[in-house]
Amino acid sequence: MKKSLEDIKLVQLSTGIVSLISSIFFIILLILLSPKVEQSIPLWIGLPIFLIIILEGSIYWISESVKINEEKLKLKQENIFSQISHGFALYSRYNNWFKIVFLSLIMLFVFGVFGYIVLKGMRIEEIFNSVVFYVQLGTYFVYFLIVRPLIRKFFSKSQNPLKKYNKELLPDYSLEPEGIKLNIYVSEKKRDKILVIIALIGWLLSVILMILGNKQAALIMAGIFVLPLLFIFIFKGKLTPRQIKIKFNEIEEIKELSFVESQSLLKYEVGPDINLMMKSAMDLVKFFKGEIEKPLTYVNSPVSAAKTLLIKGPEIFYLTSVSNENQEELMKNFRKFKSKRR
């Protein structure tokens, strides 16, 4: 089991490394091609910016993949649906690994051929005499020496706009003597319920598409999930919290996951468990209608700017990003409660 889980870390790490090498190759290639391309300054500022975004995403993915804790990704398959879904997840894991190896071999070949074609017969002074060369070089220097440090400084401050977004829209929780109170933010106004339904449908589809590996379509569906909530928040005032109380005696384990860990759990361990997703959507609808005290299943799309909590018990399964930045007190209280029960 441990080796199988280590495969997840290896796949995620390899994905980031291949993406990083590819972006570096294209940066070098475009610089070398400077004398042979159209002398359009906006184009040769835009292309480096695009490659910088890919480069930064690759670095982030590698740094987070290195920190993946395999023990957190262990998950017991409770029923036939989850077992079948887990089988698909295993297939996806090894299929992706095969794709990475295959893509790496193709990249080595392409890099070699392109390198030979570009460098063959080219004089070094041609590159230095090209305006495009200095435009590209200037774009990279401005970004890495000025823009990047400013962005990192801005997003590290307490007024980080992502933190503000998280606090307004993501669930949060507070501790109780023998449990946890989770707040899900919704609008209570009647005409906003249609937007909430659209958001639920978009959220459900985005999770399924992400698990199936179609990240582009998943992002579109996530947009359908986020935009209605933004509309409600901007034009209708603050959202109202709906409280879900979960007692510690209902919980077997609580895990704090990073964005990459939660994505890995959904894609490579849970798999395309449609039954789980449908239960989550139906429970949420029933909860909002007041038909049930709390959802037994609640799965939310992981958010990169927040930590994700996995709360699992014999009857409950919660996987959601939360705006709370520190989970130490929650973990401490849960361990203390469990130690008393032994």
Buried (B, 14 or more C-beta within 10 A) or exposed (E): EEEBBEBBBBBBBBBBBBBBBBBBBBBBEBBBBBBEEEEEEEEBBEBBEEBBEBBBBBBBBBEBBEEBEBEBBBBEBEEEBBEBBBEBBBEBBEEBBEBBEEBBEEBEEEBEEBBEEBEEEBEEEBBEEBEBBBBBEEBBEEBEEEEEEEEEEEEEEEEEEEBEBBBBBBBBBEBEEEBBBBBBBBBEEEEBBEBBEBBBBBBBBBBBBBBBBBBEBBEBBBEBBBBBBBBBBEEBEEBEBBEBEBEBEBBEBBBBBBBBBBBBBBBBBBBBBBBBBBBBBBBBBBBBEEEBEBBBBBBBBBBEBBBBBBBBBEEBBBBBBBBBEEBEEBEEBBEEBBEEEE
